[in-house]
Structures are given as structure tokens and as C-alpha cells.
Amino acid sequence: MLFYILTGFVILQRLVELVIAKRNERVSLKAGGKEYDRKGYSVIVIMHVFFFISLIAEYLYFERTLNKYWIVFLVLFIAAQALRYWAIISLGSQWNTRIIIVPGLKLVKHGPFKYFRHPNYMAVITELAVLPLIFSCFYTAVIFSTLNLLLLKRRIEIEEKALDNLINE
């Protein structure tokens, strides 16, 4: 039962976040924002959709159960959620699931950004690793953590170049 509650909660959470991101996207583009890496964003969305498909399929097909250390993974998951929402709140209307840079805006340096350059990505890396581990879905954890790291490496490089342009304007 915990699997369905937690997985359903996270899926619902992601859908709500997409609505918020879409609103913030409109605001940023209206303010003259420029989007970077539209094609790469599509790949990330597809990866996240397949993450949930894989998680559910592995749980059902292999009849996975709670991991012996599930409480540790759940605490890590909750901590990652707190970090991610701290980052989202700190960015306010600048938060987005896309890379959109609005000329003239200052780089956010408060909240978790005071300590980490990319706290949201740190949180997502943790979430994609530990959510499957709570339920012993090891294949999903390894495969999608690896894919996520590869995609985020590329995305961070693109985002850093875009942010450098903002800083150097």
C-alpha cells in the first residue's frame, strides 16, 4: 500500500510542478527570457516518464517488497524533497523545469543557492536513486540514476553557459 501512496503522491506532485513551471515559463518568456536546450528538455521529460513506468513495472513484475533499510531511504527521500522545495521557493517565479534565462535578472544566491550551485539537481538525483530503493527496485534505481546523471551533466553544462551569458551582460 505504501508503494501506491508514495508513487502516486510523487506523480501527482510532478504534474502540479509542471503546471507551476508552465506558468513561470510564460512569465519568463514574456519578460524577454530566452530558452536553451529545448530538445534536451524533451529527453529529460521522456526519461522521467519511463522512470515511473519502470518503477511500477519492476515493483509489480518482480513482486518487490519494502527494502530492509526502507526507513533510511525514506528519510533521504524526504530530505531531498525538502531541499528541492527550498530551491523552488527560493527561485520563486524564476523556477522552471526548462532552462530559461531572463536578461537583467540577478543570479539567486539565497536559500540553498547560498551553499550549492544546483540544489534542485542534487535533490532530483537523490530522489531518483532512493525512491526505487525504498521498495527494492534495484534495476530502476541503477538504470535511471545513471541516465539521470548523464542527462544532468549535459544540462548543467548548458545551463552554466547560459548563466555565464547572464552574468557577463
N, C-alpha and C positions, 0 to 999 in steps of 0.2 A: 504494500500500500504506500509506503514511504517513497518508493521509486516513482509511482504515478503522481503523487502530490508534488514532489520536488521537481521532477522533469516537467510536469505541466506548469508549475509556477515559473520556471526559468523560460519556457517557451512563451508564456503569456508576457512575462517581463520583457523579453526581446521584442515582441510585437509592439508593446507600448513604447519602448525605446525608439523603434523605427518611426512611429508617429511623431514623437518629440523631435527626432533627428530631421524628419521631413519638414517640420515647422521651422526649425533652426536653419535648415538648408535654404528655404525660401527667404528668410530674413537676411542671411549672409549674402546670397546672390543678389538680392535687391539692393544691398549696401555696396555692391560692386565687387563682391567676392569672386575669386577665381578657383574653379575646381581642378584638382590634379588627380591623375590616375583613375579615371572613370572605369576603364576596363579592369584594372586590378581590383577595384571595389567589387565588381560583379563576381570575380573569382572568390573573394572572401565571403560574400553572401552565400554562394553555392557551397563552399566548404562548411559554413555554419549549418546550413540546412542538412547536408549529409552527415554532419556530426550528430544531430539529433536522430536522424534515421538510423545511423549505425548504433547509437547508444540504445535505442529502443529494440532494434533487431538483435543485438548481442544479448541484451538482458532477457529477451523472450526466447530466442533460439537456443542459447546455451543454459537457460534456466539459472541465471546468475542470482546470487543472494548477497546480502549485506557483507561487506568486507569485515574481517576480524577487527580491523582498525578504523572502521567507518566513522567513529566519532571524531578521530583526529582529522580525517579528510573533510568531514562536515564543518569542523571549526575552521580549517583552512579555506574552505569554500565561503563561509560566512565572512571571514576576514577579507577575502578577495572582493566580495560583494561590497563591503564597507569601503574599501579603497576605491573601487570603481565608482560608487555613487559620490564619494567625496570629490573625485576628479570631475565627474559630471556636474555637480553642484558648483564647484569652483570655476568651471568654464562657463557656466550659465548658458546664454544663447549662442555662445561660440562653440559649444559642444556639438559634435556631429559624428555620424558614422562614416562620413566621407572626409576627404581632405579638401577643405575649402578655406582659403586664406583671404581675409578682408583687408585691403590696404588701409593703413592708418591705425589699425588696432594694435595695441601693445601685447606682447607675449605675457601670458598669465604666469605669475611667479608666486602665487599664494596657494594655500591649501597644500595638497600633496606635491604640487609642482615646485614647492619650496625645497623639497627633498629629492624628488625624482623627475627625470625629464619626461618619461612616458608612463605615468602611474596606471592609466587606463589599460594599456597593453600588458603591464605586469599583472594586473588583475585578471584579464581575459586569459592569459597564459595559464595562470593558476586554476581558474575555473574549468578550462577545457581539460586540464590534467586530472583535477581531483573529483569533479562530478562523476565521471565514469568509475573512478577508483572507489567511491563510496559503495558502489554496487558490484564491485569485482569485474567490471567491464574493461579488462586489461587491453584487449585489441583496440578498442575505441580510444582509450587513453593514449596509447603509444602512437597509433597511426595519426590521430588528429592533433596531438601535441606536436608531432614532427611537422605535419603540413602547416599548422598554425605558425610555428617558428619560422619556417621558410617564407611564408607569405608576409609575416610581420617584419622580417628582416628587410625585404624589398620595400614594404610600405613605409617603414621608418626612414629608410634612405631617401625616399621620395619626399616624405613629409619634412625631413630635416632640410633638404634643398629648398623646399617651398618656404619654410620658416626663415631660412637664411635670406631669401629674397625680401621677406617682410622686414627683417631686422636691418638690412642694408639699404632700404628705401629712404 
